[in-house]
Amino acid sequence: MSQKIYTGQDLIELGCVEGPELGDVLRIVNARSHTRDEVMSVIKQHEPAPVLNQHDKPAPCQYNISADNDLEANNIASVRATMDIVLRTPVVVEGAVMPDACPAGPVGTIPVGGVIAADNAIIPGMHSADICCSLMATVFEGSTPAQVMEAAHRSTHFGAGGRERERQLALPDELAAAVAALPYPAVRATAHTHMGTQGDGNHFLYVGTLESTGQTVMVTHHGSRGIGARLYKEGMKMAMQWRDKLSPSTKNANAWIPFDSDDGREYWDALQVVRAWTKQNHTSLHDLTVEAVKGDIHHRFWNEHNFVFREEKDNGQNLFWHAKGATPIHNDFMPDTTGVQIVPLNMAEPILFVKGERNDNNRGFAPHGAGRNMSRTAHKKKLSNRSDAEILKAETQGLDVRFYTGVTDISELPSAYKNAESVTAAMHDFDLADVVDRVLPYGSIMAGDGGRDAPWRKKRKARDLERKQGQRNKHDRQSR
């Protein structure tokens, strides 16, 4: 009996939907002889997923945030407005907001301090480009804060790009192999050059003393640098393709990748490689500093606060908890936790070591810091009546505060952040976590305002001057 060759019209009459799936079904059923029941089974397997629209009502959310003044009240209103849209995303099942929450983009973008659980889906826009932004603490034995500060400044690297060629650091063999196996060539490109770098923005290297023992502590704060930023781009590209098929009404920032797809599983595996890379990035800087001071490590621990955490339920459901600037305290989320997590506030305040248990308020998370009530630009404008030097002196009196570029970034000084005492009190009031120890500040290093003298800024300034000079020359000629 000869093999029946199906046409597209044959398959449509059997119930196959017109679209990309039709070509896939044609190739399969005509590759060999199929019975009618087998053809119907192939058609069934290639049915397009139903289009999901935004929920009419937002998913449940616990708001662990309060206001003491109009500025904070306005911030909360903005956070609620953007979460209202985030929580209507079809795959989102619940959420929480931390006391340090603040908006992080157009309305509908998850705010910093926002936590959501997605059913069987990973949402790249909810971990953002700074994948696995995290903290590591090393408690030294027998080294002074001044010694650690000097050694750390020589060891670290802030700013754009990677380390200088002569200062580059090798990846451990196992990590190098995992990076090389990533299916995204662009992601692999910066894995070596960016190792041992901290970037810019709110990332820092902090040195202080442990309140309980007086031991010197070094804390670093940064994410996955170029390797994470490039994976985020790949993730958003895939999420947008899925969005167009699954939920065209969903905002770009909330587009998701189904975990049970090849894209979803590959992306999840890549996130784990980036997590391992980021932990090694912290480790390399801490090890260099320990080596430079010829010191001993009393103990060391770390935690991420900008990542996706998988929870496998007994019924087989996969919940993916997206923490956009929220510290996980639920130990099941972290395979390598010591049970103590790190919460910084600002450079003039202690860094908190906290512990907590999952409950209905926190959903397994705590604040990741002090957060902001206004944008960097607004804060700079507010302080524009004083020089940067005056502001720095007033806000960091008695501390060894350094900016790697040599240019003060006033948008990272203490007044740019929410009141540290209020955030700490809110953590207690909402039963989010308990403070078990504190690191008292000695000094810190940040990137500084590298953009002020950046090459692109100088070129634009030169173009503006040239244009203005041309306008003046034209005016002079017309006036003659």
C-alpha positions in Angstrom: 0.0 0.0 0.0 1.5 3.3 -1.0 2.1 6.1 1.5 -0.5 8.8 1.5 1.0 12.3 0.9 -0.9 14.9 2.8 -1.5 18.5 1.6 -1.9 21.5 3.8 -5.6 21.5 2.9 -5.9 17.9 4.0 -4.6 18.8 7.4 -6.7 21.9 7.7 -9.8 19.7 7.0 -8.6 17.4 9.8 -8.5 20.3 12.2 -4.9 21.6 12.0 -4.7 25.3 12.6 -3.3 27.5 9.8 0.0 28.9 10.9 3.7 27.9 11.6 2.4 24.6 13.2 0.9 23.5 9.8 4.4 23.3 8.2 5.8 21.3 11.1 2.9 18.8 11.0 3.2 18.4 7.2 6.9 17.5 7.5 6.2 14.9 10.2 3.3 13.1 8.6 4.9 13.0 5.1 8.2 11.8 6.4 6.8 8.2 6.6 3.5 6.5 6.4 1.0 7.4 9.2 -2.5 6.1 10.0 -5.3 8.6 10.3 -5.2 8.2 14.1 -1.4 8.9 14.1 -2.0 12.0 12.0 -4.6 13.3 14.4 -2.2 12.7 17.3 0.5 14.8 15.6 -2.1 17.5 14.9 -3.1 17.5 18.6 0.5 17.7 19.7 1.1 20.8 17.6 -2.0 22.7 18.6 -1.0 26.3 19.4 -1.3 27.3 23.0 -4.4 29.3 23.8 -3.8 33.0 23.9 -3.7 34.3 27.5 -5.0 37.7 28.3 -4.1 39.9 31.3 -6.1 39.0 34.5 -9.0 41.3 35.2 -7.8 41.5 38.8 -4.3 41.5 40.2 -3.0 38.3 41.9 -2.8 38.4 45.7 0.1 40.5 47.1 1.4 41.2 50.6 2.6 44.9 51.0 5.2 45.1 53.7 5.7 48.8 53.4 4.5 52.0 55.2 5.1 55.7 54.9 6.2 58.3 57.4 6.0 61.4 55.1 4.6 62.6 51.8 7.7 61.6 49.8 7.4 58.0 51.1 3.6 58.0 50.5 4.1 59.1 46.9 6.7 56.3 46.5 4.3 53.7 47.8 1.5 54.9 45.5 3.9 54.5 42.5 4.9 51.0 43.7 1.3 49.9 44.0 0.4 51.3 40.6 3.2 49.4 38.9 2.6 46.2 40.9 -1.1 46.3 40.0 -0.2 45.7 36.4 2.6 43.2 37.2 0.2 41.1 39.2 -2.2 40.8 36.3 0.4 38.9 34.2 -1.3 35.6 33.3 1.4 33.4 34.8 1.8 35.4 38.1 0.1 33.7 41.0 1.1 35.8 44.0 3.5 38.6 45.1 5.1 40.5 47.9 6.6 44.0 48.4 9.5 44.7 50.7 9.9 47.9 52.8 12.7 49.3 50.6 10.6 49.1 47.4 10.8 51.8 44.8 9.8 52.0 41.1 12.4 50.8 38.5 11.0 51.8 35.1 7.7 52.6 33.3 4.4 51.7 35.0 4.0 47.9 34.7 7.7 47.1 35.4 8.3 45.2 38.6 9.7 47.6 41.2 12.9 47.1 43.2 11.8 45.3 46.3 9.1 43.4 44.4 8.7 39.6 44.6 6.4 37.5 42.4 5.8 33.8 41.9 5.2 32.6 38.3 3.6 29.3 37.4 6.0 27.3 35.2 7.5 30.4 33.7 10.6 32.5 33.8 10.2 36.3 33.3 13.6 37.8 32.3 12.3 41.4 32.8 11.8 40.6 36.5 15.4 39.7 37.2 16.6 42.5 34.9 20.1 42.8 33.3 21.9 42.7 36.6 21.3 39.0 37.0 22.3 37.6 40.4 23.3 40.9 42.0 24.6 39.6 45.3 26.7 40.1 48.4 29.6 38.2 49.9 31.0 38.8 53.4 34.5 37.6 54.6 35.2 37.8 58.3 39.0 38.1 58.8 41.1 36.7 61.6 43.9 39.1 62.7 43.7 41.8 60.0 42.8 45.4 60.7 40.2 47.4 58.7 43.0 49.7 57.4 45.0 46.8 56.1 42.0 45.2 54.4 40.8 48.5 52.9 44.2 49.2 51.2 44.6 45.6 50.0 41.0 45.6 48.7 41.5 48.8 46.8 44.5 47.4 45.0 42.7 44.1 44.3 39.3 45.3 43.0 38.2 46.9 39.7 35.2 49.2 39.2 33.9 50.9 36.1 33.0 49.8 32.6 34.7 46.9 30.8 37.0 44.3 32.2 40.3 44.1 34.0 43.5 45.2 32.3 45.1 42.3 30.5 48.0 41.9 33.0 45.5 41.8 35.9 43.0 39.3 34.4 41.9 36.3 36.4 41.5 32.8 35.2 38.2 30.9 35.7 38.3 27.6 37.6 38.3 24.6 35.2 34.8 23.5 36.1 33.3 26.9 35.7 35.2 27.5 32.4 33.8 24.3 31.0 30.2 25.3 32.1 30.6 28.7 30.4 32.0 27.2 27.2 29.0 24.9 27.0 26.5 27.8 27.1 24.4 27.8 23.9 24.6 31.6 23.6 28.0 32.8 22.0 27.5 36.4 23.0 27.1 35.4 26.6 30.4 33.6 26.7 32.4 36.5 25.3 33.0 38.5 28.6 33.1 35.6 31.0 36.9 35.8 31.3 37.6 39.6 31.0 35.0 40.6 33.5 36.0 38.2 36.2 37.2 40.2 39.3 35.2 43.3 38.4 32.4 45.1 40.2 30.9 47.5 37.6 29.3 50.7 38.7 26.0 52.2 40.0 25.2 51.1 43.6 27.8 48.3 43.7 30.4 48.6 46.4 33.2 47.2 48.5 32.6 47.9 52.2 35.0 47.3 55.1 33.9 47.4 58.8 34.1 45.6 62.1 31.7 42.9 63.4 29.7 44.4 66.3 29.8 41.1 68.2 33.5 40.4 68.1 35.3 43.4 66.6 36.7 41.3 63.8 37.3 43.0 60.4 34.7 42.2 57.7 34.8 42.9 54.0 31.5 42.9 52.0 31.3 43.1 48.2 28.1 44.0 46.3 27.8 43.4 42.5 26.3 41.1 40.0 27.2 39.1 36.9 28.5 42.0 34.8 28.7 41.4 31.0 27.9 37.7 31.1 24.6 38.4 32.9 23.7 41.4 30.9 24.1 39.4 27.7 22.1 36.5 28.9 19.3 38.9 29.9 19.2 40.1 26.2 18.9 36.6 25.0 16.2 35.9 27.5 14.2 39.0 26.6 14.5 38.0 22.9 13.1 34.6 23.6 10.4 36.0 26.0 9.2 38.4 23.3 8.9 35.6 20.8 6.8 33.6 23.2 4.8 36.7 24.2 3.7 37.2 20.6 2.3 33.6 20.6 1.0 33.3 24.1 -0.1 36.7 25.4 0.2 39.7 23.0 -1.5 41.9 25.6 1.3 41.4 28.2 3.7 44.2 28.6 7.2 43.6 27.2 8.8 43.8 30.7 6.5 40.9 31.9 6.9 38.6 28.9 7.8 35.1 29.9 9.5 31.9 28.7 7.6 28.7 29.5 9.8 26.5 31.6 8.6 23.3 29.9 9.9 24.4 26.5 13.5 23.9 25.2 14.0 27.6 25.5 12.9 27.6 29.2 15.1 24.7 30.2 18.1 26.1 28.5 17.6 29.5 30.0 17.2 28.1 33.5 20.4 26.1 33.1 22.2 29.2 31.9 21.0 31.2 34.9 22.6 28.6 37.1 25.9 29.0 35.3 25.7 32.8 35.7 25.0 32.3 39.4 28.1 30.2 39.7 30.2 32.8 37.7 28.9 35.6 40.0 29.8 33.8 43.2 33.3 33.1 41.8 33.5 36.8 40.9 33.0 37.8 44.5 35.3 34.9 45.7 38.2 36.0 43.5 38.2 39.6 44.9 38.0 38.3 48.5 40.8 35.8 47.9 43.0 38.4 46.4 42.5 40.6 49.4 43.1 37.8 51.9 46.3 37.0 50.1 47.5 40.6 50.0 47.1 41.1 53.8 48.5 37.6 54.5 45.4 37.1 56.6 43.2 34.2 57.6 39.5 33.7 57.0 37.4 33.2 60.0 34.3 32.5 57.9 32.6 33.6 54.6 29.1 33.5 53.2 27.1 35.1 50.4 23.6 35.5 49.0 22.0 36.9 45.9 19.1 39.3 46.0 18.3 39.7 42.4 17.5 36.3 40.9 14.9 33.6 40.2 14.4 30.8 42.6 12.6 27.5 41.7 10.2 25.8 44.1 9.0 22.4 43.1 5.6 21.6 44.7 4.4 18.2 45.7 1.8 18.2 42.9 4.6 18.6 40.2 4.0 22.4 39.8 7.1 24.6 39.3 6.8 28.0 40.9 9.5 30.5 39.9 10.0 33.2 42.5 11.4 36.3 40.9 13.1 38.6 43.4 13.9 42.1 42.0 16.0 43.4 44.8 14.8 41.2 47.7 16.9 39.0 50.0 15.9 35.3 50.1 15.7 34.0 53.7 13.9 30.7 52.8 16.8 28.2 52.9 15.1 26.0 50.3 15.7 28.7 47.7 19.5 28.6 48.2 21.5 25.4 47.9 24.6 26.9 49.5 23.3 29.2 52.2 24.7 29.3 55.7 21.4 30.5 57.0 22.6 34.0 57.5 21.9 36.6 54.8 23.4 40.1 54.2 21.4 43.3 54.0 23.3 46.6 53.4 21.8 50.0 54.1 24.2 52.8 53.0 27.9 53.5 53.3 27.5 55.4 56.6 25.3 52.7 58.3 26.0 49.2 59.5 25.5 46.2 57.2 23.0 43.8 58.7 23.4 40.1 59.1 19.9 38.6 59.2 18.0 35.4 59.7 14.4 34.6 59.1 11.7 32.0 58.5 9.2 31.9 55.6 5.8 33.3 56.6 2.6 34.8 55.0 4.1 38.3 55.1 7.6 37.7 53.7 6.9 34.8 51.3 10.5 33.8 52.0 12.2 37.2 51.4 13.4 40.3 53.3 14.6 43.7 52.1 17.8 43.9 50.1 18.9 47.4 51.4 17.5 50.8 52.1 16.0 51.6 48.6 15.3 55.1 47.2 12.4 57.5 47.4 13.5 59.5 44.4 15.6 59.0 41.2 19.3 59.7 41.0 18.6 62.8 38.9 16.1 64.2 41.3 18.4 63.6 44.3 21.3 65.4 42.5 19.0 68.3 41.7 17.9 68.5 45.4 21.5 68.9 46.5 22.6 71.3 43.6 23.1 74.2 46.0 26.3 72.6 47.5 29.5 71.3 46.0 30.1 67.5 45.8 33.0 67.9 48.2 30.8 69.6 50.8 28.1 67.0 50.5 30.7 64.1 50.8 32.3 65.6 53.9 29.0 66.2 55.6 27.6 62.8 55.0 30.6 60.5 55.5 32.5 62.3 58.3 35.0 59.9 59.9 34.8 57.3 57.2 37.3 56.2 54.6 35.1 56.6 51.5 36.7 56.3 48.0 35.5 56.5 44.5 37.5 54.4 42.0 37.2 56.9 39.2 38.3 59.7 41.5 34.9 61.5 40.9 32.4 61.6 43.7 28.9 60.2 42.8 26.6 62.0 45.2 23.7 59.8 44.0 25.2 57.0 46.1 25.7 59.0 49.3 23.6 58.2 52.4 21.0 61.0 51.7 20.1 59.3 48.4 18.6 56.3 50.3 15.6 55.7 52.5 16.1 56.1 56.2 18.1 53.1 57.4 16.4 52.9 60.8 12.9 52.9 59.2 13.8 50.0 56.9 15.3 48.1 59.8 12.2 48.8 62.0 9.9 47.8 59.1 11.7 44.5 58.8 10.9 43.8 62.4 7.3 45.2 62.4 6.3 43.1 59.4 8.1 40.0 60.7 10.3 39.7 57.7 13.7 38.8 59.4 15.7 39.3 62.5 19.1 41.0 62.8 21.6 38.6 64.3 24.7 40.9 64.0 25.9 44.1 62.4 29.1 45.3 60.5 29.9 48.8 61.7 31.3 51.0 58.9 35.0 51.8 58.5 35.0 52.7 54.8 33.9 51.8 51.3 34.8 52.0 47.7 32.4 52.6 44.8 32.9 53.3 41.1 32.1 57.0 41.3 30.6 59.2 38.6 32.5 57.7 35.7 30.0 59.1 33.2 31.0 62.7 33.9 34.3 62.4 32.0 33.3 59.5 29.8 34.6 59.6 26.2 31.0 59.7 24.8 30.2 62.7 27.1 33.3 64.6 26.0 32.5 64.0 22.3 28.9 65.2 22.8 30.2 68.3 24.6 32.7 69.0 21.8 29.9 68.7 19.2 27.6 71.0 21.2 30.4 73.6 21.4 31.1 73.3 17.7 27.4 73.7 16.9 27.1 76.8 19.1 30.2 78.3 17.6 28.7 77.7 14.1 25.5 79.5 15.2 27.5 82.4 16.5 29.5 82.7 13.3 26.3 82.6 11.2 24.8 85.3 13.4 28.0 87.5 13.0 27.9 87.1 9.2 24.2 88.1 9.1 24.8 91.1 11.3 27.5 92.6 9.1 
